């Protein structure tokens, strides 16, 4: 398939990122230190033009259908600029869209024609179809 428009073909993939360190989470008014050994960067990428549409950083030992749904949800969620407290002079360009979320007006004329999932995701295909179908409100199956 040769895509002619943005989002005609969208690919989903994960990349394992080794990590050494800790993450501090706030839980119940307390700080909990969680050791990190690995994380996965989950991406939705448009084939033409080549660009990252959404991402999700997973801290689970293995990626799951939940990570796919988080990534897809980020694709549909309106972008909100982050507030940079450590670097006050840092700002976004007009029309920016990262760190995550949809730039206003981007999806108004876009439709995903085909969603490709990497081979590792095929092991989750049945569960993914059921959960994704419920997520977007469609019946997917044969």
Protein Blocks (a to p, Z undefined) as FASTA:
>chain_A
ZZfbghkaccddddddddeddddddeehiacddddfbdcddddddfbdcddfbdcddfbf
bdcfklmmmmmmmmmpccdddddfklmmbccdehiabfbdcdehklmmgccfbdcddfkl
mmmmmmmmmmmmmmnopacdZZ
